[in-house]
Amino acid sequence: MSTTRLRRSGAADLAFVTALERAPENREHIGQWTEGEHLEAIARRRGREHWIIERDGEPAGYLIAFDGRARGAGIYVKRILVGDKGRGIGTAALASFLDDACGRRGVEFVWLMVRERNHRAQAVYRKLGFARHDPVPEVAAHWDATMDPAGEGVFRMRIEASAWRRSRAR
């Protein structure tokens, strides 16, 4: 049986991360960060965290999140990307991240943004319990300013930490 786990990214992972991000099949769905932006997240600066997704001990993808609790914005999953799609790796990795994030003190919710045309990702997020979230304009503007602006053709999805914990207790 295959195992999927998260480990903190290190500078040595940068070549893997950027190659995966820049692969032609991923460019349409994933924003392109500079090496400096990745290194800043790897160093956990400004509330960012960078994780390598491993499948059976080998790098299979990565996940980037922002801790927005101090700004009333929960935990924001900025990006999750796996190379071998359709095998449950991303689902398992995001579930593992939710276990960690929803277990942190003061985390009320985890959210992310997804492109309207990325139906595969939307299905994964719904399977895990995320639902579309359209915050009131003041909250949306705050999240846009403190985390990331929601671009055209993108919407937010959110899961309450308490709902995640309940789902895992069953």
Buried (B, 14 or more C-beta within 10 A) or exposed (E): EEEBBBEEBEEEBBEBBBEBBEEEEBEEBBEEBEEEBBBBBBEEEEBBBBBBBBBEEEBBBBBBBBBBBEBEBBBBBBBBBBBEBEBBBBBBBBBBBBEBBBEEEEBEBBBBBBBEEBEEBBEBBEEBBBEEBEBEEEEBEBBEEBBBEBEEEBEBBBBBBEBBBEBEEE
